[in-house]
Amino acid sequence: MSMPAFLPAGPGLSLRPWRARDARELIDAYRDPLLRQFTRTWPEDEAGARAWLAREEAGARDGSRYSFAVELAAQAPDGTGPAPSGVRDPAATGLLAGCVVLKVFPHDDDRPARTDTAEVGYWTTASVRGRGLAGRAVLALADWAFTALPALTRLELLHQVDNEPSCRVAEKAGFPHHETLAPQPPVFPLPGHVHVRPRPAA
């Protein structure tokens, strides 16, 4: 399955595949201590960023993960503010605002093969937090996933219990709390929340 070149996520916000020239902004984004707190690996330099981008590209090729850069338009064509989605050229470059990813099971060796469920992950850059962009990006990804993968019956979003903003993002994107997972130290020392969004009724 090929990834779309452009997915609108509301006024001024869009999703697109990652590009090689995103490497520098990716490194800068991962310098944020809060982002590092809730992620396990991150690129430290250009080589690490290239490896990160190559992994995301490989995931799209083998169908195991579909990772999108979240892009905030710099301004509207008339210069008055953020461009409405779909107005600007999808090839244009705005501000990197984050990442959303669809992980299709099995995404690791601990999960049996499944085609009915996939996992959504996301992060946002420090400069855009608190503006409601994460929920819009997750919602756009979820809508695309249910359209692109007809076998999907549900999407999951997981986070540690101390990541309260992710709870709010999940709820706003239509992922209510489903269950609480027991800690799995050392990787997951705290309980985790599972949020689930079922496929919308036809």
N, C-alpha and C positions, 0 to 999 in steps of 0.2 A: 504494500500500500504506500503510495507516495504522499508526502506531506504537502499541504497547500502552501503557496508562497505568501499568503496573507489571510489572516483571520481577524475580522473586526471584533473589538471588545468594548464597544461604546465610544462616546466622543473622545477623540484624541488618543485612543489606546488601541493597539493591535498586537497580534501574535505573528511571528514569522520564524522560519528556520534560522539556526545560528549560522554566522558567516565567519570566515577566517579573520576578518578585520575586527571582530568583536573581542579579540584576545586581550587587548589592553584594558578595555572597560570591564571585562570579566575579572581580571586580576584586581582592579580597583574595588569592584563590588565585594570581593571576598576578603578584603582587608577589614571589613566591618566586624567588630567583636561579637555582635549579636548574631550575625549570620553564621559565624564560626561556631557559636555555642550550640546551634541546632543542626549543624551538618557535620559529617564525619571526615570528609576529605575536601580539599580545595587547592586550586592552582596557586603556586607561590611566584611563578615567573613565566616568561614567554613559552618556555618548553612545556611547563605544566599546563598552561592554558591551551596550547596546541593539542596536547594529549587529551585534555578534557573535551575539547571540541570534536576531536576524532572519535572519542567514545560515543558521544551523542549522535554523530553522523552514522557510526557503525550500528547503533541501536535502531535507527530508523531503517537502515538497509535490511537488518535481519528481523525486524518487526517486534523487537523486545521492548523498545522505548521510543517515544516520540517527544522530543524536547524542543520547546519553542522559546525564543527570546521574546520578552514582553517589552514593547517599544512605545514610548510616549512621544507623540509628535511635538516637534519644537514649537511650531506656531501655524496658524491657519494661513491660507494663501494671501489673505488681506492684511496679515500681520496683527490681528486683533487678539489672538489667543490660540489655545490648542486646536488643531484641525479636527473636524469631525471625522469619525472613522469612515474609510472608503473614499475620502476626498483627495488625499495626497497620493503621490506615486508610491506603490508598495515597495519599490526599489530604493526609495529615499531612506536616509538614516536620521533618526531622531535620538532621543535619550534612552539608553538601556535602563529599564525600570525593574527588570527581574527575569524570572524564568518560571515556566510551568512545564510539567512533564507527565506524560501518560506512560506508566509502566505496565506492560502486558505480561501476565503470568505465563511461564515461570520467569521471574526476573532475577532469581538466585537459586542456589541448589537446595534450599530448604522448602520450596513451594512445589507441589505437584502441578502438572500442566493443567491450566484452566483457560477456557475461552469465554466464560460468562462473566468474569470479574477482572477488573484492572484497577490499578492504584494511581491516584493523582498526587503529585508533589509540586511544591512551589517555593519560591523565595522572592523577596523584593529587596531592592537596594535601599540603603539607609535614607537617601535623599527624598524618596517618594512615599515613605511609610505614613500611615494615618490619613491617606486620601481616598481610601476605598478602592484602590486599583487592584489589589490582590484578589478580592472577591470577584471583580469583573473579569479578570484574566482566567481564574479558575472556572467560572461559569461558561466562558467562551470555549475553553478546552473541553469541558464536559459535554456541551452541546455538540461540538464537532465529533467527539469520541462516539457518542451514541449514533450519530449519522454514519460515520465511517466504518464502524465495527458492528454490524447487525447482530452478532452473537452475544454482545454485551447485555447483561441484565442488570448490572449494578456497578457502581464505582465506589472505591473506598479512599478515604483521606485519613492518614494516621499522623499523630503527633504526641509528644510527651505532655503529661498533665501540667507541667510548669510553663508550657507555651500557650498562654491564654489568648494571645492575639490570633493564633491559628484556629482556636475554637470559634472565635467570632467570624473569621473568614469563611470557615466551613459552613456555619449556619447561614450566612448571607448568600452563599453560593448554592444553597439547597441541599447541604449535607448534614442532616441532624445527627446528634450523638447516637451511636448504636450500641457500643459496649466499651468496657474498660479492660485493657490487657494488663496482666501481671508484669512486674519488672523482669527484664532479662539481662542482668549484669554480666559482663562489664559494659557491653555496648549500649544497652538501654537500662540504666540504673533506676529509673522511675517508672511508674505505671504509664500506660499509653491510652489515648482515646482513639477509637475507631469511629469515624463518621461515614455514613453510607448515603449515597444518592441512587435510588433505583431508576431504571429506565422509565422515562415518562410514558404514561398511557397513550396509546395510539388515538 
